[in-house]
Amino acid sequence: MQSRGQYDEVLRDALEQVFVVAARRGVDIGRLAAEFDAGRVSGIHDGHTLTISIRDTSISVTAAVIPHNWLSTGTGFIDSRFSRKISGLLSELETKAKSKGRII
């Protein structure tokens, strides 16, 4: 069982991983925002919702029920399942952005 501090660290590291994957795909990470569990009651959860959006727009994508154990801390490696989920979300976000005349 993780302490609240460890749990929060895992979420912070996972958000950094979102931006690492985005940068590897050539996405302008300065234009992105990412958040876990938006609008959810604070607490320790076994599954998460990840929302990635383009700053200052209503363009966003969300994935639900991402297992907490896909999010690693301090290893320097991204779980391949989580990496694939991020890549899929970014592809979806790029498609949505392009349909609205935006490039990220």
C-alpha positions in Angstrom: 0.0 0.0 0.0 1.4 3.4 -1.0 1.3 6.4 1.2 -0.5 9.5 0.0 2.9 11.1 -0.8 4.1 8.1 -2.8 0.7 8.0 -4.6 0.9 11.7 -5.6 4.5 11.2 -6.8 3.4 8.3 -9.0 0.8 10.6 -10.6 3.2 13.4 -11.1 5.7 11.1 -12.7 3.0 9.7 -15.0 2.1 13.2 -16.1 5.7 13.8 -17.0 5.6 10.6 -19.0 2.7 12.0 -21.0 4.9 14.9 -22.1 7.9 12.7 -22.8 5.8 10.6 -25.2 4.3 13.7 -26.8 7.8 15.2 -27.3 9.0 11.9 -28.9 6.1 12.2 -31.3 7.1 15.8 -32.2 4.2 17.4 -30.5 4.7 21.0 -29.1 4.4 20.1 -25.4 4.1 23.8 -24.5 0.6 23.7 -26.1 -0.6 20.6 -24.1 -2.2 20.2 -20.7 -2.6 16.8 -19.0 -4.5 15.9 -15.9 -5.5 12.8 -14.0 -8.9 12.3 -12.5 -10.3 15.7 -13.4 -13.4 16.5 -11.3 -13.0 13.3 -9.2 -13.1 13.3 -5.5 -9.7 13.4 -4.0 -8.4 10.1 -2.7 -6.3 7.1 -3.6 -7.8 5.3 -6.5 -6.9 2.0 -8.3 -8.0 3.3 -11.7 -7.5 6.7 -13.3 -8.9 8.9 -16.0 -6.4 10.8 -18.1 -7.3 13.9 -20.0 -5.0 15.5 -22.5 -6.0 18.8 -24.0 -4.7 21.7 -26.1 -4.2 24.8 -23.9 -6.7 27.6 -24.4 -9.1 25.5 -26.5 -11.9 23.0 -25.9 -10.0 20.3 -27.8 -9.4 17.3 -25.5 -9.3 13.6 -25.3 -9.9 11.3 -22.3 -9.1 7.7 -21.4 -10.9 6.1 -18.5 -9.9 3.2 -16.2 -6.2 3.3 -16.5 -4.9 0.9 -13.8 -2.8 2.6 -11.2 -0.2 -0.2 -11.5 0.5 1.0 -15.1 2.0 4.2 -13.6 5.5 3.7 -12.3 7.7 5.9 -10.2 11.4 6.6 -10.3 12.3 3.8 -12.7 13.0 6.0 -15.7 10.9 3.6 -17.8 7.3 4.0 -19.0 5.1 1.0 -18.8 4.5 -0.1 -22.4 0.7 -0.4 -21.8 0.6 3.2 -20.5 2.9 4.4 -23.3 0.5 2.9 -25.9 -2.5 4.5 -24.2 -0.8 7.9 -24.3 0.2 7.4 -28.0 -3.4 6.5 -28.9 -4.7 9.6 -27.0 -2.2 11.8 -28.7 -3.2 10.4 -32.2 -6.8 11.1 -31.4 -5.9 14.6 -30.2 -3.9 15.4 -33.3 -6.9 14.2 -35.5 -9.3 16.4 -33.5 -6.9 19.4 -33.7 -6.4 19.0 -37.4 -10.1 18.8 -38.0 -10.4 22.2 -36.3 -7.5 23.7 -38.3 -4.9 23.4 -35.5 -1.6 21.7 -35.5 0.1 20.6 -32.3 
